[in-house]
Amino acid sequence: MSIVLLFLPGLLWVPAAPGPRIAAADRRRARHELVLPEPYLDSDDDIILDWSQCDITAISGTMFAQWPDLTQLILESNQIETIPAYAFRCLKDLKYLDLKENRIQTVHEDAFIGLENLVDLDLKQNLIQTIHFGTFRELDYLVKLDLQQNWIQTIQSRAFFGLDSVDELDLGDNLIETIDDGAFDDLVSLKELSLDNNGICNNWIDPAGPSGELRRAWGLPDTTIITCAIPPVQ
C-alpha cells in the first residue's frame, strides 16, 4: 500500500494504514461468534455431545448428521421452542437426550422418530401444554421420561402410546387438573408415577386404595407407585 503525504501550511498528515484496525475488528467479531463444542468420549465409552448453554434457538434433522454414533446429547439451557419432525433421525445409537430448561412449546408428532435405542428423555422445565397421541411412539426402549415443570393441564387418553418399556414417569409441577380415562393404558411397565404439585392433587382420591377404581380408569398397572403430594400452605 502506498502512503501519500499531504502537506498543508503548518500541518503534516500521514493517513494510518487500515490493516491493524481491520484485524482488531475481526478479532472482536471472532470473540462473539458461537463455537460449538465437538463430541467427546467419557470413561464409560459414551460418545457425548454437550451443547448446553449455547444459545441454540432451533434444531433440525441434519444438525447432528455428522455424529451418528452419539450415545448422549445434551441441549440443556438453550432457547429451543420447537422440536420438529425427525429432529434426531440419524441418532440411532442415542441413549440419553437432555432437552430440559428450554422454551419448548411444540413437539411434532414425528419429533423422536429414529431414536430406537433411547433410554432416558428429559423434557423438564419447558412450556409444553399438550401431549399428543403418538408423540413418543417408536421409543421402544425408553425407560425414563421426565416432563415435570411444564404447563400441561390435561392428560388425554393414550397420551403415552408406544411407551410400553417406561418404568418411571414424572409429571410433577405441571397444571394438571384432568386425567382422561385410559391416559396411561400403554404404560404397562410403569413402576413410579409422580403427579406431585398439580391441581388434581388438591382433591386427591387415593388410586392405590382397596377399590383401585381410579387406577383402573386411568389404565395404570396394579403395582405402580403413585405420588400426588401438594406443597404445605405457607
C-alpha atoms as an extended CHARMM CRD file, in Angstrom:
* protein
*
       234  EXT
         1         1  MET       CA              0.0000000000        0.0000000000        0.0000000000  PROA      1               0.0000000000
         2         2  SER       CA              1.3960000000        3.4420000000       -0.8540000000  PROA      2               0.0000000000
         3         3  ILE       CA              1.3250000000        6.2720000000        1.6670000000  PROA      3               0.0000000000
         4         4  VAL       CA              0.5300000000        9.7480000000        0.3960000000  PROA      4               0.0000000000
         5         5  LEU       CA              1.8870000000       12.6360000000        2.4230000000  PROA      5               0.0000000000
         6         6  LEU       CA             -0.3230000000       15.7080000000        2.4230000000  PROA      6               0.0000000000
         7         7  PHE       CA              1.4360000000       18.9750000000        3.1020000000  PROA      7               0.0000000000
         8         8  LEU       CA             -0.6490000000       21.8610000000        4.3660000000  PROA      8               0.0000000000
         9         9  PRO       CA              0.6830000000       25.0550000000        5.8520000000  PROA      9               0.0000000000
        10        10  GLY       CA              1.8480000000       24.1760000000        9.3680000000  PROA      10              0.0000000000
        11        11  LEU       CA              0.4330000000       20.6100000000        9.1730000000  PROA      11              0.0000000000
        12        12  LEU       CA              1.7800000000       17.2350000000        8.1410000000  PROA      12              0.0000000000
        13        13  TRP       CA             -0.8660000000       14.4350000000        7.9240000000  PROA      13              0.0000000000
        14        14  VAL       CA              0.0510000000       10.7970000000        7.4020000000  PROA      14              0.0000000000
        15        15  PRO       CA             -3.0460000000        8.5140000000        6.9040000000  PROA      15              0.0000000000
        16        16  ALA       CA             -2.9860000000        5.4630000000        9.1510000000  PROA      16              0.0000000000
        17        17  ALA       CA             -2.7740000000        2.0860000000        7.4320000000  PROA      17              0.0000000000
        18        18  PRO       CA             -6.1500000000        0.2900000000        7.7760000000  PROA      18              0.0000000000
        19        19  GLY       CA             -4.7070000000       -3.1880000000        8.2300000000  PROA      19              0.0000000000
        20        20  PRO       CA             -4.3280000000       -3.2530000000       12.0530000000  PROA      20              0.0000000000
        21        21  ARG       CA             -7.7630000000       -1.7040000000       12.5880000000  PROA      21              0.0000000000
        22        22  ILE       CA             -9.4460000000       -4.3200000000       10.3880000000  PROA      22              0.0000000000
        23        23  ALA       CA             -7.5510000000       -7.1200000000       12.1150000000  PROA      23              0.0000000000
        24        24  ALA       CA             -8.6570000000       -5.8650000000       15.5340000000  PROA      24              0.0000000000
        25        25  ALA       CA            -12.2930000000       -5.7410000000       14.3820000000  PROA      25              0.0000000000
        26        26  ASP       CA            -12.0230000000       -9.2980000000       13.0790000000  PROA      26              0.0000000000
        27        27  ARG       CA            -10.6960000000      -10.4440000000       16.4380000000  PROA      27              0.0000000000
        28        28  ARG       CA            -13.5880000000       -8.7620000000       18.2420000000  PROA      28              0.0000000000
        29        29  ARG       CA            -16.1160000000      -10.4450000000       15.9320000000  PROA      29              0.0000000000
        30        30  ALA       CA            -14.4570000000      -13.8120000000       16.4310000000  PROA      30              0.0000000000
        31        31  ARG       CA            -14.8160000000      -13.4900000000       20.2010000000  PROA      31              0.0000000000
        32        32  HSD       CA            -18.5950000000      -13.1140000000       19.7950000000  PROA      32              0.0000000000
        33        33  GLU       CA            -19.1110000000      -15.9120000000       17.2800000000  PROA      33              0.0000000000
        34        34  LEU       CA            -20.5570000000      -19.1120000000       18.7420000000  PROA      34              0.0000000000
        35        35  VAL       CA            -18.1460000000      -22.0180000000       18.5610000000  PROA      35              0.0000000000
        36        36  LEU       CA            -19.9830000000      -25.2600000000       19.3580000000  PROA      36              0.0000000000
        37        37  PRO       CA            -18.0140000000      -27.9980000000       21.1290000000  PROA      37              0.0000000000
        38        38  GLU       CA            -17.1110000000      -31.2900000000       19.4910000000  PROA      38              0.0000000000
        39        39  PRO       CA            -18.2190000000      -34.6880000000       20.8800000000  PROA      39              0.0000000000
        40        40  TYR       CA            -16.0080000000      -36.4100000000       23.4420000000  PROA      40              0.0000000000
        41        41  LEU       CA            -15.5950000000      -39.9220000000       24.8300000000  PROA      41              0.0000000000
        42        42  ASP       CA            -16.1210000000      -40.3860000000       28.5750000000  PROA      42              0.0000000000
        43        43  SER       CA            -14.7800000000      -43.0600000000       30.8980000000  PROA      43              0.0000000000
        44        44  ASP       CA            -17.7830000000      -45.3110000000       30.1850000000  PROA      44              0.0000000000
        45        45  ASP       CA            -17.1160000000      -45.1610000000       26.4400000000  PROA      45              0.0000000000
        46        46  ASP       CA            -20.1680000000      -42.9800000000       25.8700000000  PROA      46              0.0000000000
        47        47  ILE       CA            -19.8530000000      -40.5390000000       22.9710000000  PROA      47              0.0000000000
        48        48  ILE       CA            -21.2420000000      -37.2810000000       24.3570000000  PROA      48              0.0000000000
        49        49  LEU       CA            -22.1400000000      -34.0370000000       22.6210000000  PROA      49              0.0000000000
        50        50  ASP       CA            -22.7080000000      -31.2870000000       25.1800000000  PROA      50              0.0000000000
        51        51  TRP       CA            -24.2810000000      -28.1670000000       23.7000000000  PROA      51              0.0000000000
        52        52  SER       CA            -25.7960000000      -26.8630000000       26.9230000000  PROA      52              0.0000000000
        53        53  GLN       CA            -25.9950000000      -23.0690000000       27.3420000000  PROA      53              0.0000000000
        54        54  CYS       CA            -25.0310000000      -22.3980000000       23.7110000000  PROA      54              0.0000000000
        55        55  ASP       CA            -27.9220000000      -20.0280000000       22.8550000000  PROA      55              0.0000000000
        56        56  ILE       CA            -29.3090000000      -22.5010000000       20.3150000000  PROA      56              0.0000000000
        57        57  THR       CA            -32.7460000000      -21.4060000000       19.1030000000  PROA      57              0.0000000000
        58        58  ALA       CA            -33.6200000000      -24.1580000000       16.6050000000  PROA      58              0.0000000000
        59        59  ILE       CA            -32.6540000000      -27.7320000000       15.7320000000  PROA      59              0.0000000000
        60        60  SER       CA            -33.1370000000      -29.7940000000       12.5870000000  PROA      60              0.0000000000
        61        61  GLY       CA            -32.7360000000      -33.3150000000       11.2480000000  PROA      61              0.0000000000
        62        62  THR       CA            -29.3870000000      -32.5080000000        9.6350000000  PROA      62              0.0000000000
        63        63  MET       CA            -27.8260000000      -30.7790000000       12.6260000000  PROA      63              0.0000000000
        64        64  PHE       CA            -26.3030000000      -33.9430000000       14.0880000000  PROA      64              0.0000000000
        65        65  ALA       CA            -25.8270000000      -35.9660000000       10.9010000000  PROA      65              0.0000000000
        66        66  GLN       CA            -22.0370000000      -35.9320000000       11.1300000000  PROA      66              0.0000000000
        67        67  TRP       CA            -22.1140000000      -37.7290000000       14.5020000000  PROA      67              0.0000000000
        68        68  PRO       CA            -24.3530000000      -40.7980000000       14.0270000000  PROA      68              0.0000000000
        69        69  ASP       CA            -22.5710000000      -42.6900000000       16.8360000000  PROA      69              0.0000000000
        70        70  LEU       CA            -23.5600000000      -40.3040000000       19.6470000000  PROA      70              0.0000000000
        71        71  THR       CA            -24.8860000000      -42.0040000000       22.7770000000  PROA      71              0.0000000000
        72        72  GLN       CA            -25.6290000000      -38.8480000000       24.7960000000  PROA      72              0.0000000000
        73        73  LEU       CA            -26.8830000000      -35.4780000000       23.5320000000  PROA      73              0.0000000000
        74        74  ILE       CA            -27.1710000000      -32.5740000000       25.9660000000  PROA      74              0.0000000000
        75        75  LEU       CA            -29.1070000000      -29.4980000000       24.8020000000  PROA      75              0.0000000000
        76        76  GLU       CA            -29.9430000000      -28.1690000000       28.2590000000  PROA      76              0.0000000000
        77        77  SER       CA            -30.4900000000      -24.4580000000       28.9050000000  PROA      77              0.0000000000
        78        78  ASN       CA            -30.8550000000      -23.1480000000       25.3740000000  PROA      78              0.0000000000
        79        79  GLN       CA            -33.6450000000      -21.1780000000       23.6540000000  PROA      79              0.0000000000
        80        80  ILE       CA            -35.2670000000      -24.0010000000       21.6680000000  PROA      80              0.0000000000
        81        81  GLU       CA            -39.0260000000      -23.5090000000       21.1210000000  PROA      81              0.0000000000
        82        82  THR       CA            -39.9420000000      -26.3300000000       18.7290000000  PROA      82              0.0000000000
        83        83  ILE       CA            -38.8770000000      -29.9420000000       18.2360000000  PROA      83              0.0000000000
        84        84  PRO       CA            -39.5560000000      -30.5120000000       14.5270000000  PROA      84              0.0000000000
        85        85  ALA       CA            -40.2610000000      -33.7970000000       12.7700000000  PROA      85              0.0000000000
        86        86  TYR       CA            -37.2940000000      -36.1600000000       12.5250000000  PROA      86              0.0000000000
        87        87  ALA       CA            -35.0610000000      -33.8120000000       14.5210000000  PROA      87              0.0000000000
        88        88  PHE       CA            -32.8830000000      -36.7250000000       15.6760000000  PROA      88              0.0000000000
        89        89  ARG       CA            -33.4500000000      -39.1920000000       12.8500000000  PROA      89              0.0000000000
        90        90  CYS       CA            -29.7590000000      -40.0450000000       12.3600000000  PROA      90              0.0000000000
        91        91  LEU       CA            -29.0140000000      -40.7890000000       16.0420000000  PROA      91              0.0000000000
        92        92  LYS       CA            -29.9360000000      -44.4540000000       16.2010000000  PROA      92              0.0000000000
        93        93  ASP       CA            -27.4050000000      -45.1910000000       18.9800000000  PROA      93              0.0000000000
        94        94  LEU       CA            -28.5240000000      -42.3510000000       21.2580000000  PROA      94              0.0000000000
        95        95  LYS       CA            -29.4330000000      -43.4690000000       24.7870000000  PROA      95              0.0000000000
        96        96  TYR       CA            -29.7860000000      -40.1680000000       26.6580000000  PROA      96              0.0000000000
        97        97  LEU       CA            -31.3880000000      -36.9550000000       25.3640000000  PROA      97              0.0000000000
        98        98  ASP       CA            -31.4100000000      -33.8690000000       27.5850000000  PROA      98              0.0000000000
        99        99  LEU       CA            -33.7400000000      -31.0440000000       26.4800000000  PROA      99              0.0000000000
       100       100  LYS       CA            -34.5030000000      -29.5300000000       29.8600000000  PROA      100             0.0000000000
       101       101  GLU       CA            -34.6390000000      -25.8010000000       30.5870000000  PROA      101             0.0000000000
       102       102  ASN       CA            -35.5040000000      -24.6270000000       27.0950000000  PROA      102             0.0000000000
       103       103  ARG       CA            -38.6300000000      -22.8550000000       25.8210000000  PROA      103             0.0000000000
       104       104  ILE       CA            -40.1770000000      -25.8260000000       24.0640000000  PROA      104             0.0000000000
       105       105  GLN       CA            -43.8730000000      -25.3370000000       23.3260000000  PROA      105             0.0000000000
       106       106  THR       CA            -44.3470000000      -27.5560000000       20.2860000000  PROA      106             0.0000000000
       107       107  VAL       CA            -43.2620000000      -31.1730000000       19.8790000000  PROA      107             0.0000000000
       108       108  HSD       CA            -44.0720000000      -32.5570000000       16.4190000000  PROA      108             0.0000000000
       109       109  GLU       CA            -45.6860000000      -35.9990000000       16.4120000000  PROA      109             0.0000000000
       110       110  ASP       CA            -42.6700000000      -37.3410000000       14.4700000000  PROA      110             0.0000000000
       111       111  ALA       CA            -40.0760000000      -35.4950000000       16.5610000000  PROA      111             0.0000000000
       112       112  PHE       CA            -38.4660000000      -38.5740000000       18.0870000000  PROA      112             0.0000000000
       113       113  ILE       CA            -38.6530000000      -40.9590000000       15.1430000000  PROA      113             0.0000000000
       114       114  GLY       CA            -35.3040000000      -42.7010000000       14.7020000000  PROA      114             0.0000000000
       115       115  LEU       CA            -34.3300000000      -42.7990000000       18.3880000000  PROA      115             0.0000000000
       116       116  GLU       CA            -34.8160000000      -46.5310000000       18.5240000000  PROA      116             0.0000000000
       117       117  ASN       CA            -32.3490000000      -47.1020000000       21.3980000000  PROA      117             0.0000000000
       118       118  LEU       CA            -33.2220000000      -44.1060000000       23.5850000000  PROA      118             0.0000000000
       119       119  VAL       CA            -33.4530000000      -44.9770000000       27.2900000000  PROA      119             0.0000000000
       120       120  ASP       CA            -33.7670000000      -41.6060000000       29.0590000000  PROA      120             0.0000000000
       121       121  LEU       CA            -35.6190000000      -38.4960000000       27.7810000000  PROA      121             0.0000000000
       122       122  ASP       CA            -35.5340000000      -35.2850000000       29.8340000000  PROA      122             0.0000000000
       123       123  LEU       CA            -38.0320000000      -32.5430000000       28.8740000000  PROA      123             0.0000000000
       124       124  LYS       CA            -38.1660000000      -30.9030000000       32.2800000000  PROA      124             0.0000000000
       125       125  GLN       CA            -38.7330000000      -27.1320000000       32.6800000000  PROA      125             0.0000000000
       126       126  ASN       CA            -40.2090000000      -26.2680000000       29.3080000000  PROA      126             0.0000000000
       127       127  LEU       CA            -43.5190000000      -24.7710000000       28.1220000000  PROA      127             0.0000000000
       128       128  ILE       CA            -45.2410000000      -27.9160000000       26.8310000000  PROA      128             0.0000000000
       129       129  GLN       CA            -49.0260000000      -27.7220000000       27.2360000000  PROA      129             0.0000000000
       130       130  THR       CA            -50.3010000000      -30.8110000000       25.4300000000  PROA      130             0.0000000000
       131       131  ILE       CA            -49.0620000000      -34.3490000000       24.8390000000  PROA      131             0.0000000000
       132       132  HSD       CA            -50.4720000000      -35.5340000000       21.5360000000  PROA      132             0.0000000000
       133       133  PHE       CA            -51.2560000000      -39.1610000000       20.7780000000  PROA      133             0.0000000000
       134       134  GLY       CA            -48.2300000000      -40.8160000000       19.1930000000  PROA      134             0.0000000000
       135       135  THR       CA            -45.6610000000      -38.1710000000       20.1610000000  PROA      135             0.0000000000
       136       136  PHE       CA            -43.4700000000      -40.7910000000       21.8310000000  PROA      136             0.0000000000
       137       137  ARG       CA            -44.1390000000      -43.7160000000       19.5300000000  PROA      137             0.0000000000
       138       138  GLU       CA            -41.2790000000      -45.9620000000       18.4100000000  PROA      138             0.0000000000
       139       139  LEU       CA            -39.2870000000      -45.2170000000       21.5790000000  PROA      139             0.0000000000
       140       140  ASP       CA            -39.3070000000      -48.9310000000       22.2600000000  PROA      140             0.0000000000
       141       141  TYR       CA            -36.5040000000      -48.9400000000       24.8470000000  PROA      141             0.0000000000
       142       142  LEU       CA            -37.3530000000      -45.7450000000       26.7260000000  PROA      142             0.0000000000
       143       143  VAL       CA            -37.2900000000      -46.3580000000       30.4830000000  PROA      143             0.0000000000
       144       144  LYS       CA            -37.4210000000      -42.8600000000       32.0000000000  PROA      144             0.0000000000
       145       145  LEU       CA            -39.4980000000      -39.8640000000       30.8440000000  PROA      145             0.0000000000
       146       146  ASP       CA            -39.2920000000      -36.5500000000       32.7140000000  PROA      146             0.0000000000
       147       147  LEU       CA            -41.9850000000      -33.9560000000       31.9450000000  PROA      147             0.0000000000
       148       148  GLN       CA            -42.0430000000      -32.1210000000       35.2430000000  PROA      148             0.0000000000
       149       149  GLN       CA            -42.3190000000      -28.3280000000       35.4220000000  PROA      149             0.0000000000
       150       150  ASN       CA            -44.1750000000      -27.8140000000       32.1500000000  PROA      150             0.0000000000
       151       151  TRP       CA            -47.6300000000      -26.2870000000       31.5080000000  PROA      151             0.0000000000
       152       152  ILE       CA            -49.5880000000      -29.4950000000       30.9560000000  PROA      152             0.0000000000
       153       153  GLN       CA            -53.2390000000      -29.1950000000       32.0460000000  PROA      153             0.0000000000
       154       154  THR       CA            -54.8300000000      -32.4090000000       30.7900000000  PROA      154             0.0000000000
       155       155  ILE       CA            -53.5190000000      -35.9140000000       30.1490000000  PROA      155             0.0000000000
       156       156  GLN       CA            -55.5010000000      -37.2040000000       27.1950000000  PROA      156             0.0000000000
       157       157  SER       CA            -56.4560000000      -40.8160000000       26.5690000000  PROA      157             0.0000000000
       158       158  ARG       CA            -53.4710000000      -42.8990000000       25.4160000000  PROA      158             0.0000000000
       159       159  ALA       CA            -51.1470000000      -39.9060000000       25.5180000000  PROA      159             0.0000000000
       160       160  PHE       CA            -48.1860000000      -42.2340000000       26.0220000000  PROA      160             0.0000000000
       161       161  PHE       CA            -48.8580000000      -44.5910000000       23.1500000000  PROA      161             0.0000000000
       162       162  GLY       CA            -45.8690000000      -46.8060000000       22.3920000000  PROA      162             0.0000000000
       163       163  LEU       CA            -44.1070000000      -46.4340000000       25.7490000000  PROA      163             0.0000000000
       164       164  ASP       CA            -44.5210000000      -49.9800000000       26.9910000000  PROA      164             0.0000000000
       165       165  SER       CA            -40.9780000000      -50.0560000000       28.4620000000  PROA      165             0.0000000000
       166       166  VAL       CA            -41.1900000000      -46.8710000000       30.5540000000  PROA      166             0.0000000000
       167       167  ASP       CA            -40.9670000000      -47.6160000000       34.2710000000  PROA      167             0.0000000000
       168       168  GLU       CA            -40.5800000000      -44.0400000000       35.5880000000  PROA      168             0.0000000000
       169       169  LEU       CA            -42.7620000000      -41.0700000000       34.5650000000  PROA      169             0.0000000000
       170       170  ASP       CA            -42.5080000000      -37.6590000000       36.2320000000  PROA      170             0.0000000000
       171       171  LEU       CA            -45.3980000000      -35.2370000000       35.6380000000  PROA      171             0.0000000000
       172       172  GLY       CA            -44.8120000000      -33.2320000000       38.8070000000  PROA      172             0.0000000000
       173       173  ASP       CA            -45.1600000000      -29.4450000000       38.9850000000  PROA      173             0.0000000000
       174       174  ASN       CA            -47.4600000000      -29.0360000000       36.0000000000  PROA      174             0.0000000000
       175       175  LEU       CA            -51.0010000000      -27.6080000000       35.8810000000  PROA      175             0.0000000000
       176       176  ILE       CA            -52.8080000000      -30.9400000000       35.5970000000  PROA      176             0.0000000000
       177       177  GLU       CA            -56.4770000000      -30.7760000000       36.5860000000  PROA      177             0.0000000000
       178       178  THR       CA            -57.8300000000      -33.6470000000       34.4750000000  PROA      178             0.0000000000
       179       179  ILE       CA            -56.6290000000      -37.1270000000       33.5660000000  PROA      179             0.0000000000
       180       180  ASP       CA            -58.7870000000      -38.8560000000       30.9710000000  PROA      180             0.0000000000
       181       181  ASP       CA            -59.7890000000      -42.4970000000       31.2100000000  PROA      181             0.0000000000
       182       182  GLY       CA            -57.1430000000      -44.6600000000       29.5890000000  PROA      182             0.0000000000
       183       183  ALA       CA            -54.4810000000      -41.9440000000       29.7900000000  PROA      183             0.0000000000
       184       184  PHE       CA            -51.8350000000      -44.4370000000       30.9110000000  PROA      184             0.0000000000
       185       185  ASP       CA            -53.1140000000      -47.5180000000       29.0860000000  PROA      185             0.0000000000
       186       186  ASP       CA            -49.8430000000      -48.0540000000       27.2140000000  PROA      186             0.0000000000
       187       187  LEU       CA            -47.5460000000      -47.8030000000       30.2540000000  PROA      187             0.0000000000
       188       188  VAL       CA            -47.6690000000      -51.4940000000       31.0740000000  PROA      188             0.0000000000
       189       189  SER       CA            -44.2240000000      -51.4800000000       32.7570000000  PROA      189             0.0000000000
       190       190  LEU       CA            -44.7140000000      -48.3280000000       34.8470000000  PROA      190             0.0000000000
       191       191  LYS       CA            -43.3430000000      -48.5990000000       38.3870000000  PROA      191             0.0000000000
       192       192  GLU       CA            -43.3290000000      -44.9510000000       39.5070000000  PROA      192             0.0000000000
       193       193  LEU       CA            -45.6640000000      -42.0820000000       38.5810000000  PROA      193             0.0000000000
       194       194  SER       CA            -45.2090000000      -38.6120000000       40.0760000000  PROA      194             0.0000000000
       195       195  LEU       CA            -48.1170000000      -36.1820000000       39.9450000000  PROA      195             0.0000000000
       196       196  ASP       CA            -46.7590000000      -34.0180000000       42.7620000000  PROA      196             0.0000000000
       197       197  ASN       CA            -47.7980000000      -30.3640000000       42.9470000000  PROA      197             0.0000000000
       198       198  ASN       CA            -50.5780000000      -30.4890000000       40.3590000000  PROA      198             0.0000000000
       199       199  GLY       CA            -54.1070000000      -29.1700000000       40.7270000000  PROA      199             0.0000000000
       200       200  ILE       CA            -55.5070000000      -32.6850000000       40.6110000000  PROA      200             0.0000000000
       201       201  CYS       CA            -53.8230000000      -33.3800000000       43.9520000000  PROA      201             0.0000000000
       202       202  ASN       CA            -56.0000000000      -30.8380000000       45.7550000000  PROA      202             0.0000000000
       203       203  ASN       CA            -58.9850000000      -33.2230000000       45.5250000000  PROA      203             0.0000000000
       204       204  TRP       CA            -56.9430000000      -36.3720000000       45.7580000000  PROA      204             0.0000000000
       205       205  ILE       CA            -58.6690000000      -39.7370000000       45.9170000000  PROA      205             0.0000000000
       206       206  ASP       CA            -56.0620000000      -42.4210000000       46.5280000000  PROA      206             0.0000000000
       207       207  PRO       CA            -55.9650000000      -44.6610000000       43.4320000000  PROA      207             0.0000000000
       208       208  ALA       CA            -53.8820000000      -47.1240000000       45.4160000000  PROA      208             0.0000000000
       209       209  GLY       CA            -56.8000000000      -47.7140000000       47.7850000000  PROA      209             0.0000000000
       210       210  PRO       CA            -58.7190000000      -51.0160000000       48.1460000000  PROA      210             0.0000000000
       211       211  SER       CA            -61.1050000000      -50.3930000000       45.2740000000  PROA      211             0.0000000000
       212       212  GLY       CA            -58.4840000000      -49.0910000000       42.8520000000  PROA      212             0.0000000000
       213       213  GLU       CA            -61.2520000000      -47.6250000000       40.6850000000  PROA      213             0.0000000000
       214       214  LEU       CA            -59.2770000000      -44.5380000000       39.6840000000  PROA      214             0.0000000000
       215       215  ARG       CA            -56.1740000000      -46.5820000000       38.9670000000  PROA      215             0.0000000000
       216       216  ARG       CA            -58.1240000000      -48.8580000000       36.6450000000  PROA      216             0.0000000000
       217       217  ALA       CA            -59.8570000000      -45.9350000000       34.9450000000  PROA      217             0.0000000000
       218       218  TRP       CA            -56.5150000000      -44.3300000000       34.1830000000  PROA      218             0.0000000000
       219       219  GLY       CA            -55.1240000000      -47.6150000000       32.8890000000  PROA      219             0.0000000000
       220       220  LEU       CA            -52.3210000000      -47.9820000000       35.4380000000  PROA      220             0.0000000000
       221       221  PRO       CA            -50.7650000000      -51.3110000000       36.4540000000  PROA      221             0.0000000000
       222       222  ASP       CA            -51.7290000000      -52.5120000000       39.9370000000  PROA      222             0.0000000000
       223       223  THR       CA            -48.1190000000      -52.2770000000       41.1240000000  PROA      223             0.0000000000
       224       224  THR       CA            -47.4270000000      -48.6660000000       40.0830000000  PROA      224             0.0000000000
       225       225  ILE       CA            -46.3700000000      -46.4050000000       42.9610000000  PROA      225             0.0000000000
       226       226  ILE       CA            -48.1560000000      -43.0520000000       42.6350000000  PROA      226             0.0000000000
       227       227  THR       CA            -47.2620000000      -39.8330000000       44.4480000000  PROA      227             0.0000000000
       228       228  CYS       CA            -49.5170000000      -36.7720000000       44.4440000000  PROA      228             0.0000000000
       229       229  ALA       CA            -48.1490000000      -34.5240000000       47.1730000000  PROA      229             0.0000000000
       230       230  ILE       CA            -49.0330000000      -30.8490000000       47.4290000000  PROA      230             0.0000000000
       231       231  PRO       CA            -46.7840000000      -28.1860000000       48.9780000000  PROA      231             0.0000000000
       232       232  PRO       CA            -47.6200000000      -27.1250000000       52.5430000000  PROA      232             0.0000000000
       233       233  VAL       CA            -49.6620000000      -23.9440000000       52.9410000000  PROA      233             0.0000000000
       234       234  GLN       CA            -47.3640000000      -21.0690000000       53.8620000000  PROA      234             0.0000000000
